[in-house]
Amino acid sequence: MIVVTGATGNIGRPLTQALAGAGRQVTAVSRHAAAVPNGVRHVMADLAEPAGLKPALTGAKSLFLLLSGDLHAAGANPADIIAEAAACGVRRVVLLSTLGVVTRPFGSTRIAMRELEDTLRESGMEWAILRPGGFASNALWWAESVRTRQVVAAPFGDVGVPIIDPADIAAVAAACLLEGQHAGGVYELTGPEVITPRRQAEAIATAMGSPVSFHELTRDEAKAGMSQSMPAELADDTLDILGSPNPAELRVSPDVQQVTGRPPRTFADWAAHNVAAFR
Ligand SMILES: NC(=O)c1ccc[n+]([C@@H]2O[C@H](COP(=O)([O-])OP(=O)(O)OC[C@H]3O[C@@H](n4cnc5c(N)ncnc54)[C@H](OP(=O)(O)O)[C@@H]3O)[C@@H](O)[C@H]2O)c1
């Protein structure tokens, strides 16, 4: 049995689907009740309370571990989740980390994530670590303004990074969970090309078949909006990356192709698959 945390999110949904489609027994974990694919067991649990994961983890051989951004802020210790998994007999863990642990190794959340990577390496379980850059699904921040005003409002309109479709992260995670040869693998995951917010807006317009305009926000305007849904430190970190990506953040990684045998999807592919969110 394979346990998927974050199972109802951008990565977890396609991952759960892929594992169930491969004929595996899957337990999907999230805090809220949710519809899951046929045959998948859903368990409600909060990662901030690792002991509560026992009903999900008992009998599991493998775990996909995705931590929500606010877990450290909530004072939780994610290392306890790894200890709980080992105590329940889990043998293989695939951890969703972030490219930021390499490209910007300072800052409290990335230091904590690097420490968690080290805890997993030393756990005695088999492991793989996924380090994705920015997600294509961050464009869902624009869904409401596109729906209501046909506008994408974002800072740094002409500065791009090689954002990744979360479905590709899911595909890599599925391979790491299902195939033994990825033990000890550390994968940096990006999309196939650097793409700017202005070009993302164009791709959304193409997917919709109707015009979408682009409005460039100042950094302060963007921070004010982002601070409503994330800590100010994280908003500043994210804006630093979006406004001044360093060479490591601009690099297109071969790892999705290497693990899955096919190139990563473009942002245009993501927009076409997710166009309903913008209508
Ligand atoms: N966005 C980016 O550009 C980016 C870049 C690098 C890394 N990341 C990492 O990617 C992860 C987000 O992935 P995603 O986009 O697939 O997530 P998402 O779409 O935001 O979904 C989050 C999932 O986790 C569950 N969840 C949230 N808090 C939980 C908790 N305390 N206990 C149990 N389940 C919880 C949610 O369900 P419930 O709400 O029902 O619990 C949901 O299933 C984060 O760890 C983030 O740091 C993101």
The ligand as an SDF file (V2000), in Angstrom:
LIG
                    3D

 48 52  0  0  0  0  0  0  0  0999 V2000
    3.9030   26.5180   -5.6270 N   0  0  0  0  0  0  0  0  0  0  0  0
    5.2030   26.4630   -5.9200 C   0  0  0  0  0  0  0  0  0  0  0  0
    5.7000   27.1810   -6.8100 O   0  0  0  0  0  0  0  0  0  0  0  0
    6.0790   25.4890   -5.1630 C   0  0  0  0  0  0  0  0  0  0  0  0
    7.4440   25.3720   -5.5060 C   0  0  0  0  0  0  0  0  0  0  0  0
    8.2350   24.4210   -4.8160 C   0  0  0  0  0  0  0  0  0  0  0  0
    7.6640   23.6330   -3.8140 C   0  0  0  0  0  0  0  0  0  0  0  0
    6.3380   23.8050   -3.5020 N   0  0  0  0  0  0  0  0  0  0  0  0
    5.7490   22.9610   -2.4460 C   0  0  0  0  0  0  0  0  0  0  0  0
    4.6590   22.2520   -3.0050 O   0  0  0  0  0  0  0  0  0  0  0  0
    3.7360   21.9430   -1.9650 C   0  0  0  0  0  0  0  0  0  0  0  0
    2.3210   22.2710   -2.4310 C   0  0  0  0  0  0  0  0  0  0  0  0
    1.9330   21.2970   -3.3960 O   0  0  0  0  0  0  0  0  0  0  0  0
    0.5290   21.3890   -4.1410 P   0  0  0  0  0  0  0  0  0  0  0  0
    0.4890   22.6250   -4.9810 O   0  0  0  0  0  0  0  0  0  0  0  0
    0.2660   20.0700   -4.7810 O   0  0  0  0  0  0  0  0  0  0  0  0
   -0.4230   21.5850   -2.8880 O   0  0  0  0  0  0  0  0  0  0  0  0
   -1.9190   22.1640   -2.8430 P   0  0  0  0  0  0  0  0  0  0  0  0
   -2.5480   22.0740   -4.2050 O   0  0  0  0  0  0  0  0  0  0  0  0
   -1.8380   23.4730   -2.1460 O   0  0  0  0  0  0  0  0  0  0  0  0
   -2.6420   21.1030   -1.8990 O   0  0  0  0  0  0  0  0  0  0  0  0
   -2.2210   20.8960   -0.5710 C   0  0  0  0  0  0  0  0  0  0  0  0
   -2.6570   19.4910   -0.1730 C   0  0  0  0  0  0  0  0  0  0  0  0
   -2.1580   19.2070    1.1340 O   0  0  0  0  0  0  0  0  0  0  0  0
   -3.2730   18.9880    2.0420 C   0  0  0  0  0  0  0  0  0  0  0  0
   -2.8700   19.6010    3.3010 N   0  0  0  0  0  0  0  0  0  0  0  0
   -2.5840   20.9020    3.5350 C   0  0  0  0  0  0  0  0  0  0  0  0
   -2.2260   21.0750    4.8160 N   0  0  0  0  0  0  0  0  0  0  0  0
   -2.2830   19.8490    5.4140 C   0  0  0  0  0  0  0  0  0  0  0  0
   -2.0390   19.3720    6.7360 C   0  0  0  0  0  0  0  0  0  0  0  0
   -1.6520   20.2020    7.7190 N   0  0  0  0  0  0  0  0  0  0  0  0
   -2.2140   18.0570    6.9710 N   0  0  0  0  0  0  0  0  0  0  0  0
   -2.6120   17.2000    6.0080 C   0  0  0  0  0  0  0  0  0  0  0  0
   -2.8460   17.5920    4.7380 N   0  0  0  0  0  0  0  0  0  0  0  0
   -2.6910   18.9020    4.4480 C   0  0  0  0  0  0  0  0  0  0  0  0
   -4.4480   19.6710    1.3660 C   0  0  0  0  0  0  0  0  0  0  0  0
   -5.7020   19.1270    1.7440 O   0  0  0  0  0  0  0  0  0  0  0  0
   -6.4740   19.6920    3.0430 P   0  0  0  0  0  0  0  0  0  0  0  0
   -6.4520   21.1990    2.9210 O   0  0  0  0  0  0  0  0  0  0  0  0
   -7.8380   19.0800    2.9760 O   0  0  0  0  0  0  0  0  0  0  0  0
   -5.6820   19.2150    4.2100 O   0  0  0  0  0  0  0  0  0  0  0  0
   -4.1640   19.3180   -0.1040 C   0  0  0  0  0  0  0  0  0  0  0  0
   -4.4930   17.9690   -0.3410 O   0  0  0  0  0  0  0  0  0  0  0  0
    4.1810   22.7490   -0.7370 C   0  0  0  0  0  0  0  0  0  0  0  0
    4.9050   21.8690    0.1130 O   0  0  0  0  0  0  0  0  0  0  0  0
    5.1200   23.7750   -1.3150 C   0  0  0  0  0  0  0  0  0  0  0  0
    6.0890   24.1860   -0.3910 O   0  0  0  0  0  0  0  0  0  0  0  0
    5.5390   24.6890   -4.1600 C   0  0  0  0  0  0  0  0  0  0  0  0
  1  2  1  0
  2  3  2  0
  2  4  1  0
  4  5  1  0
  4 48  2  0
  5  6  2  0
  6  7  1  0
  7  8  2  0
  8  9  1  0
  8 48  1  0
  9 10  1  0
  9 46  1  0
 10 11  1  0
 11 12  1  0
 11 44  1  0
 12 13  1  0
 13 14  1  0
 14 15  2  0
 14 16  1  0
 14 17  1  0
 17 18  1  0
 18 19  2  0
 18 20  1  0
 18 21  1  0
 21 22  1  0
 22 23  1  0
 23 24  1  0
 23 42  1  0
 24 25  1  0
 25 26  1  0
 25 36  1  0
 26 27  1  0
 26 35  1  0
 27 28  2  0
 28 29  1  0
 29 30  1  0
 29 35  2  0
 30 31  1  0
 30 32  2  0
 32 33  1  0
 33 34  2  0
 34 35  1  0
 36 37  1  0
 36 42  1  0
 37 38  1  0
 38 39  2  0
 38 40  1  0
 38 41  1  0
 42 43  1  0
 44 45  1  0
 44 46  1  0
 46 47  1  0
M  CHG  2   8   1  16  -1
M  END
$$$$
